[in-house]
């Protein structure tokens, strides 16, 4: 990421923080927090302004103070320091890798797996999902699946909307019980880390405004600043009680593919006990020819409400 884009990212991250009156942090406030993090009076509003305009190269001390003052999680810090390298993200992957080819390879792998799985992009927009995943989680209540559409909603297939909308939250809480808060926190930590380098883009800003209308999203988006424990792992355990299949104990593993356009993440649900392993096996045996359902608009983002589901 070049200096100008990195400066825009700093500004976006600063504005995500609010003071006691709910007012976004000013450049002066960020400088104060950085001085507290560094333990010395090193930074000022003028310095922050220069950084945000892309007119100042950042040394190690400044980057560390920024990461600490902005209270980034470990996952966010990794993406933050990568963004600070000065290398644009589109040149990280080899240029002979065609984005659509990578997606096709990842989709084929998802179809072949004998486990529930889905693919999402760097914004956590759902790109593709296999039938086992639709069957296991009963996504009918979200309008997700073959022959359905949510085009009337903004960002209809974003993972955070599927988890944190008022309707979805009630369903997830019903099937997960006491495990819902832990799952919600894990989804939010992944969302924050995955999207960090996109925070200043217009697409993400539109997404954030749309999601802030969901009260549970607002809660978990901000709750990360109050968590004492940090988490260094990607993915987490998922426990819920399916009305059709019974109790499920699993964890989701995340595999990341790099393309010149953007990252893709293949998320696979892996059984944690014999009962769940048998359930997953039964689902795949019952639906041996299950296809993947592809969400359009990747890598180009067509904007809110533009996604549609189609089988591949």
C-alpha positions as CSV (number, residue, x, y, z in Angstrom):
1,X,0.0,0.0,0.0
2,X,1.5,3.4,-1.0
3,X,1.8,6.3,1.4
4,X,-1.3,8.1,0.2
5,X,-3.5,5.0,0.5
6,X,-1.9,4.1,3.9
7,X,-2.7,7.7,5.1
8,X,-6.3,7.2,4.1
9,X,-6.3,3.9,6.0
10,X,-5.0,5.6,9.2
11,X,-7.7,8.3,8.9
12,X,-10.4,5.6,8.5
13,X,-9.2,3.7,11.5
14,X,-9.0,6.9,13.6
15,X,-12.6,7.7,12.8
16,X,-13.8,4.3,13.9
17,X,-12.9,5.3,17.5
18,X,-15.2,7.5,19.4
19,X,-14.9,9.5,22.6
20,X,-17.3,9.4,25.6
21,X,-19.8,11.6,23.7
22,X,-19.8,9.3,20.6
23,X,-17.7,11.8,18.6
24,X,-15.0,10.2,16.3
25,X,-11.5,10.8,17.4
26,X,-9.8,13.9,16.1
27,X,-6.1,13.9,14.9
28,X,-5.2,15.5,18.2
29,X,-6.9,12.7,20.2
30,X,-5.0,10.1,18.2
31,X,-1.8,11.9,18.9
32,X,-2.6,11.9,22.6
33,X,-3.3,8.2,22.6
34,X,-0.1,7.5,20.6
35,X,2.0,9.4,23.2
36,X,0.4,7.4,26.0
37,X,1.2,4.2,24.1
38,X,4.8,5.3,23.5
39,X,5.3,6.7,27.0
40,X,6.7,10.0,25.7
41,X,5.5,13.2,24.0
42,X,6.5,12.3,20.5
43,X,3.4,12.9,18.3
44,X,1.2,15.9,17.6
45,X,-1.8,16.8,15.5
46,X,0.4,18.2,12.8
47,X,2.3,14.9,12.6
48,X,-0.9,12.9,12.3
49,X,-2.2,15.2,9.6
50,X,1.0,14.7,7.6
51,X,0.7,11.0,8.0
52,X,-2.9,10.9,6.9
53,X,-2.1,13.1,3.8
54,X,0.6,10.5,2.8
55,X,3.4,13.0,3.2
56,X,5.3,11.3,6.0
57,X,7.2,8.0,6.0
58,X,6.6,6.1,9.2
59,X,9.4,4.5,11.3
60,X,9.0,1.5,13.5
61,X,8.3,3.5,16.6
62,X,5.5,5.4,14.9
63,X,3.9,2.3,13.5
64,X,3.9,0.5,16.8
65,X,2.5,3.5,18.6
66,X,-0.3,3.7,16.0
67,X,-1.1,0.0,16.3
68,X,-1.3,0.3,20.1
69,X,-3.3,3.5,20.2
70,X,-5.8,2.2,17.7
71,X,-6.1,-1.0,19.8
72,X,-5.8,-3.3,16.9
73,X,-6.1,-7.1,17.5
74,X,-3.3,-9.4,16.6
75,X,-5.0,-10.3,13.3
76,X,-5.5,-6.6,12.5
77,X,-1.9,-5.8,13.4
78,X,-0.6,-8.3,10.9
79,X,-2.6,-6.7,8.1
80,X,-1.7,-3.2,9.3
81,X,2.0,-3.8,9.2
82,X,1.7,-5.5,5.8
83,X,-0.1,-2.4,4.6
84,X,2.7,-0.2,6.0
85,X,5.3,-2.0,3.9
86,X,4.7,0.4,1.0
87,X,3.9,-2.5,-1.4
88,X,0.5,-2.4,-3.1
89,X,-1.5,-5.5,-2.3
90,X,-2.2,-6.3,-6.0
91,X,1.5,-7.1,-6.6
92,X,1.9,-9.5,-3.6
93,X,0.5,-12.4,-5.6
94,X,2.3,-13.5,-8.8
95,X,0.9,-11.7,-11.8
96,X,0.5,-14.9,-13.8
97,X,-2.3,-16.0,-11.4
98,X,-5.6,-15.1,-13.1
99,X,-8.1,-14.2,-10.3
100,X,-11.0,-16.1,-11.9
101,X,-8.8,-19.2,-12.4
102,X,-7.9,-19.1,-8.7
103,X,-11.6,-18.8,-7.8
104,X,-12.5,-21.8,-10.0
105,X,-9.8,-23.9,-8.4
106,X,-11.0,-23.0,-4.9
107,X,-14.6,-23.6,-5.9
108,X,-13.7,-27.1,-7.3
109,X,-11.9,-27.9,-4.0
110,X,-14.9,-26.7,-2.1
111,X,-17.2,-29.0,-4.1
112,X,-15.0,-32.0,-3.6
113,X,-14.7,-31.6,0.1
114,X,-17.0,-33.9,2.2
115,X,-17.6,-31.1,4.6
116,X,-19.8,-28.0,4.8
117,X,-17.8,-25.1,3.3
118,X,-18.0,-21.7,1.7
119,X,-15.7,-19.1,0.0
120,X,-15.6,-15.4,0.9
121,X,-13.6,-12.4,-0.2
122,X,-11.6,-9.8,1.6
123,X,-14.8,-7.9,2.5
124,X,-16.3,-11.1,3.9
125,X,-18.8,-11.1,1.0
126,X,-19.9,-14.7,0.3
127,X,-18.5,-15.7,-3.1
128,X,-19.6,-19.4,-3.2
129,X,-21.1,-22.0,-0.9
130,X,-21.6,-25.7,-1.2
131,X,-24.9,-27.5,-0.7
132,X,-23.8,-29.2,2.5
133,X,-23.4,-25.8,4.1
134,X,-26.8,-24.7,3.0
135,X,-28.3,-27.9,4.2
136,X,-26.6,-28.0,7.6
137,X,-27.3,-24.4,8.7
138,X,-30.7,-24.2,7.1
139,X,-30.1,-20.9,5.5
140,X,-33.7,-20.6,4.3
141,X,-34.3,-18.0,7.0
142,X,-31.7,-15.8,5.3
143,X,-33.1,-16.2,1.8
144,X,-29.8,-17.9,0.8
145,X,-29.9,-20.9,-1.5
146,X,-30.8,-21.9,-5.1
147,X,-33.5,-19.9,-6.7
148,X,-33.5,-17.2,-4.0
149,X,-32.4,-13.6,-3.9
150,X,-31.9,-10.8,-1.4
151,X,-31.4,-8.1,-4.0
152,X,-33.7,-5.8,-2.1
153,X,-31.1,-5.6,0.7
154,X,-27.8,-3.9,0.7
155,X,-24.8,-6.3,0.8
156,X,-27.2,-9.3,0.9
157,X,-24.6,-12.0,1.1
158,X,-22.0,-10.4,3.4
159,X,-21.2,-12.9,6.2
160,X,-21.7,-10.2,8.8
161,X,-25.2,-9.5,7.6
162,X,-26.0,-13.2,7.5
163,X,-24.8,-13.4,11.2
164,X,-25.7,-10.1,12.7
165,X,-29.0,-9.0,11.2
166,X,-31.8,-8.9,13.7
167,X,-33.6,-11.9,12.0
168,X,-30.5,-14.0,11.6
169,X,-29.3,-13.3,15.2
170,X,-32.5,-14.6,16.6
171,X,-32.1,-17.8,14.5
172,X,-28.4,-18.3,15.4
173,X,-29.1,-17.7,19.1
174,X,-31.9,-20.3,19.0
175,X,-29.8,-23.1,17.5
176,X,-26.5,-22.1,19.3
177,X,-27.8,-21.2,22.7
178,X,-24.9,-20.2,25.1
179,X,-22.4,-20.7,22.2
180,X,-23.8,-17.8,20.3
181,X,-21.8,-14.9,21.9
182,X,-18.5,-16.8,21.4
183,X,-19.3,-17.5,17.8
184,X,-20.3,-13.9,17.2
185,X,-17.1,-12.6,18.7
186,X,-15.0,-15.0,16.5
187,X,-16.9,-13.9,13.3
188,X,-16.3,-10.2,14.2
189,X,-12.6,-10.7,14.9
190,X,-12.2,-12.4,11.6
191,X,-14.2,-9.7,9.8
192,X,-12.1,-6.9,11.4
193,X,-8.8,-8.6,10.5
194,X,-9.8,-9.6,6.9
195,X,-11.1,-6.1,6.0
196,X,-8.4,-4.0,7.7
197,X,-6.7,-3.0,4.4
198,X,-10.0,-2.2,2.8
199,X,-11.3,0.1,5.6
200,X,-10.8,3.3,3.7
201,X,-12.4,2.1,0.4
202,X,-15.8,3.5,-0.6
203,X,-17.2,-0.1,-0.7
204,X,-16.3,-0.8,2.9
205,X,-17.6,2.5,4.1
206,X,-20.9,1.8,2.4
207,X,-20.9,-1.7,4.0
208,X,-20.1,-0.3,7.4
209,X,-22.9,2.2,7.3
210,X,-25.3,-0.5,6.2
211,X,-24.2,-2.9,9.0
212,X,-24.3,-0.2,11.7
213,X,-28.1,-0.3,11.2
214,X,-27.9,-3.7,12.8
215,X,-27.8,-3.4,16.6
216,X,-25.9,-6.7,17.2
217,X,-23.3,-5.7,14.6
218,X,-22.8,-2.4,16.4
219,X,-22.4,-4.2,19.7
220,X,-19.8,-6.7,18.6
221,X,-17.9,-4.3,16.3
222,X,-17.2,-2.1,19.4
223,X,-16.9,-4.9,21.9
224,X,-13.4,-5.8,20.6
225,X,-12.1,-2.6,22.3
226,X,-13.3,-3.9,25.7
227,X,-11.9,-7.4,25.5
228,X,-9.0,-8.1,27.8
229,X,-7.9,-11.3,26.0
230,X,-6.5,-11.2,22.5
231,X,-6.9,-14.1,20.1
232,X,-4.1,-15.1,17.7
233,X,-5.8,-18.0,15.9
234,X,-8.0,-17.7,12.8
235,X,-11.2,-19.7,13.0
236,X,-12.9,-21.1,16.0
237,X,-15.2,-23.7,17.5
238,X,-18.9,-23.8,16.6
239,X,-21.5,-25.6,18.7
240,X,-25.2,-25.6,17.9
241,X,-28.3,-27.8,17.9
242,X,-29.8,-28.5,14.5
243,X,-33.5,-29.2,14.5
244,X,-33.0,-31.7,11.7
245,X,-29.5,-33.2,12.4
246,X,-29.1,-32.8,16.2
247,X,-26.2,-31.5,18.2
248,X,-23.2,-30.3,16.1
249,X,-19.6,-29.8,17.4
250,X,-17.2,-28.4,14.9
251,X,-14.6,-25.8,14.2
252,X,-14.1,-23.8,11.0
253,X,-10.7,-23.8,9.4
254,X,-9.7,-21.0,7.0
255,X,-7.5,-21.4,3.9
256,X,-6.4,-18.3,2.1
257,X,-5.7,-18.0,-1.6
258,X,-3.8,-15.0,-3.0
259,X,-4.7,-13.5,-6.3
260,X,-3.6,-10.2,-8.0
261,X,-7.1,-8.9,-7.4
262,X,-7.6,-9.7,-3.7
263,X,-7.5,-12.6,-1.2
264,X,-10.1,-15.4,-1.1
265,X,-10.9,-17.4,2.0
266,X,-12.1,-21.0,1.9
267,X,-13.8,-21.8,5.2
268,X,-14.4,-25.4,6.0
269,X,-16.4,-26.8,9.0
270,X,-14.5,-29.7,10.5
271,X,-16.2,-32.2,13.0
272,X,-14.9,-32.2,16.6
273,X,-16.6,-35.5,17.6
274,X,-17.7,-38.8,16.1
275,X,-21.4,-37.8,16.2
276,X,-20.7,-34.7,14.1
277,X,-18.5,-36.6,11.7
278,X,-21.3,-39.1,11.1
279,X,-23.8,-36.3,10.5
280,X,-21.5,-34.6,8.0
281,X,-21.0,-38.0,6.3
282,X,-24.8,-38.5,6.1
283,X,-25.3,-35.1,4.6
284,X,-22.7,-35.7,1.8
285,X,-24.1,-39.2,1.2
286,X,-27.6,-37.9,0.9
287,X,-26.5,-35.1,-1.5
288,X,-23.6,-36.7,-3.4
289,X,-24.1,-34.5,-6.5
290,X,-24.5,-31.2,-4.6
291,X,-23.3,-28.3,-6.6
292,X,-21.7,-25.1,-5.4
293,X,-23.8,-21.9,-5.5
294,X,-21.9,-19.0,-6.8
295,X,-22.4,-15.3,-5.8
296,X,-21.5,-13.0,-8.7
297,X,-19.6,-9.7,-8.5
298,X,-16.0,-10.9,-7.7
299,X,-13.5,-9.5,-7.9
300,X,-15.3,-6.4,-9.2
301,X,-17.7,-5.1,-6.6
302,X,-21.0,-4.1,-8.2
303,X,-22.3,-2.3,-5.1
304,X,-25.1,-2.9,-2.6
305,X,-27.9,-5.3,-3.6
306,X,-26.2,-6.4,-6.9
307,X,-25.4,-10.0,-5.9
308,X,-27.3,-13.0,-7.1
309,X,-27.0,-16.7,-6.5
310,X,-26.4,-19.2,-9.3
311,X,-25.3,-22.8,-9.3
312,X,-21.9,-23.7,-10.9
